[in-house]
Amino acid sequence: MELFDLSSQADARIEHAVLVQLDIGGRKNTQDADEFIELVKSAGAETTALIQGTRHTPTPRYFAGTGKAEEIKQAVQVHGADVVIFNHTLSPAQERNLEQLFECRVLDRTRLILDIFAQRARSHEGKLQVELAQLKHMSTRLIRGWTHLERQKGGIGMRGPGETQLETDRRLLNIRIKQIKKRLEKVGNQRKQGRQSRQKAQIPTVSLVGYTNAGKSTLFNCITASEVYVADQLFATLDPTMRRVELSHQQSIILVDTVGFIRDLPHDLVVAFRATLQETAEADLILHVIDSHDEQRDMYRQQVNEVIRQLGAEDVPQIEVMNKIDLSEHTMRIDPHHSGVPTRAWLSAHTAHGVDALLDFLGKRFAKAIFSGTITLAPRHARLRAKLYEDHAIISEQSSPQGDYLLTLKIHQYRLKQLLDQENIKLENITTQ
C-alpha cells in the first residue's frame, strides 16, 4: 500500500505547496478556496502561496492560461515549492505539461483526496479500497515507472516477446486491480451476511452520514461512549465503525459511523467504498449530521444528498441532525413535520446537549416499527411460517379447527413486509389481532 501513498515522500519533512484555484465560467466561491486549503492541510502539506484567477474555459495544454501558468512557475521558484496542487480535475496530458513547465510534481483535486484517504486508512479493507481507487485513477496516467509492481507477482517469465514497458505496466496494473476486486468482493459478502444476521435479529441499523468534519464521530462517541478518533480536520474518520446501542422501550439499534462526504468526491472512491457505504443504502434510518454553525451548510446538505442518491439510498428515511448549536444561537429542539414525525433535531454532540432527546425519539420510533400481534395463515402459507421461525419471530403457535396456523409474532414491520412480499401476500389479506 505504501507504494502508492503520495504522502510517503513527505515523511522526512513537511512539503511546501503552491495552490491553484481558478473560477471557471465566472463562478466565484471563497468557501471553495477555504476548503481547498483545509484539504491540503489535512494531507500534511504547508501552503506557501494560493494562486487565483478566472477563466471562461480551461485550456487544453495547461488548464490555466499561458500567463497564469508562468505566474505559478514563478511562485514555485520563489517559495521553493515541492508540489503544485490544482483544485480541479486535470487530464493526464495537462499534468505532464505542467510538471515539465514547473519542474516539480503536480497534483489535481482527485489525487489530493486519494492521498488523504491513503493516510487515513487503518483497516485491511480500507487500505484495499483506497489502493483500488488509486490504481484505477493512475492507470490512465502512466507517466512514471511502474516496474516495482513486478515484485508482487514475479517478473521472470511474465514479459511477452516484443512487449513494451507501457504494455507491461498496464498489464501488471490490471492484474493487481483484479486481485483487489476479488478480495473486496469477499469482504462485501461478509458484510452482506452481517446485515442479514441483523435483519433476522430484528435490530434496526441507523447510519450517520454528513459532510466531512460535521461532527459525526463526535456524535457517535457521545451516543455509544466509544473512543473513535476525532480531530478538527477533513476525513479524520475513514474506516466505518459499528456499535450496538440500547434505547428506551426495550429497543436496540446498530449505529454506524461512516466516512465523511465532500464536494466532487472522486467517482472511483465512491465505487471502491461501495461495500462499506452499502451499510447506508440498506439502513433503516439515516441521521444526516450537519454543522449548523457553517454558512455553507445548505450547499453541503445538497452534496451529501447527491452521494446518497448515487448509493441508491434516497428512499431511506432521513432525519437532519443540526449539530454544533453550542457555536451558534440555535436552541436545542426537535422540529416536527406536519405528519408529526420529526425531520430535524438541533443538538450539540460536543456538550451532549439535546442528544438524550434524539435517543428518546429513536426509541419511540423503532418501538412503533415493531409488529406485535397474531396472524392467521392458511396451510398453503407454510413456507412463510417456516421463514418466520427462521427469524425467531414466532412467540407462540396454535392451530384452528380448520387447520390454519395462529401465530403470535414480534417482528420488525419492515422485515414482515419483506417476507410477505417474497410470498406475494398482502398484510391486509391475513387476519390480524
Stockholm file with secondary structure:
# STOCKHOLM 1.0

chainA/1-433         MELFDLSSQADARIEHAVLVQLDIGGRKNTQDADEFIELVKSAGAETTALIQGTRHTPTPRYFAGTGKAEEIKQAVQVHGADVVIFNHTLSPAQERNLEQLFECRVLDRTRLILDIFAQRARSHEGKLQVELAQLKHMSTRLIRGWTHLERQKGGIGMRGPGETQLETDRRLLNIRIKQIKKRLEKVGNQRKQGRQSRQKAQIPTVSLVGYTNAGKSTLFNCITASEVYVADQLFATLDPTMRRVELSHQQSIILVDTVGFIRDLPHDLVVAFRATLQETAEADLILHVIDSHDEQRDMYRQQVNEVIRQLGAEDVPQIEVMNKIDLSEHTMRIDPHHSGVPTRAWLSAHTAHGVDALLDFLGKRFAKAIFSGTITLAPRHARLRAKLYEDHAIISEQSSPQGDYLLTLKIHQYRLKQLLDQENIKLENITTQ
#=GR chainA/1-433 SS CGGGCGGGGGSSSCCEEEEEEEEETTCCCHHHHHHHHHHHHHTTCEEEEEEEEEESSCBTTTBSCHHHHHHHHHHHHHHTCSEEEESSCCCHHHHHHHHHHHTSEEECHHHHHHHHHHHHCCSHHHHHHHHHHHHHHHTTCCCSCCGGGHHHHCSTTTSCTTCCHHHHHHHHHHHHHHHHHHHHHHHHHHHHHHHHHHHHTTCCEEEEEEBTTSSHHHHHHHHHCCCCCCCSSTTCCCSCEEEEEECSTTCEEEEEECCCBCTTCCHHHHHHTHHHHHHHHTCSEEEEEEETTCTTHHHHHHHHHHHHHHTTCTTSCEEEEEECGGGSSCCCEEEECTTSCEEEEECBTTTTBTHHHHHHHHHHHHHHTEEEEEEEECGGGHHHHHHHHHTTCEEEEEECTTSCEEEEEEEEHHHHHHHHHHTTCCGGGSEEC
#=GC SS_cons         CGGGCGGGGGSSSCCEEEEEEEEETTCCCHHHHHHHHHHHHHTTCEEEEEEEEEESSCBTTTBSCHHHHHHHHHHHHHHTCSEEEESSCCCHHHHHHHHHHHTSEEECHHHHHHHHHHHHCCSHHHHHHHHHHHHHHHTTCCCSCCGGGHHHHCSTTTSCTTCCHHHHHHHHHHHHHHHHHHHHHHHHHHHHHHHHHHHHTTCCEEEEEEBTTSSHHHHHHHHHCCCCCCCSSTTCCCSCEEEEEECSTTCEEEEEECCCBCTTCCHHHHHHTHHHHHHHHTCSEEEEEEETTCTTHHHHHHHHHHHHHHTTCTTSCEEEEEECGGGSSCCCEEEECTTSCEEEEECBTTTTBTHHHHHHHHHHHHHHTEEEEEEEECGGGHHHHHHHHHTTCEEEEEECTTSCEEEEEEEEHHHHHHHHHHTTCCGGGSEEC
//
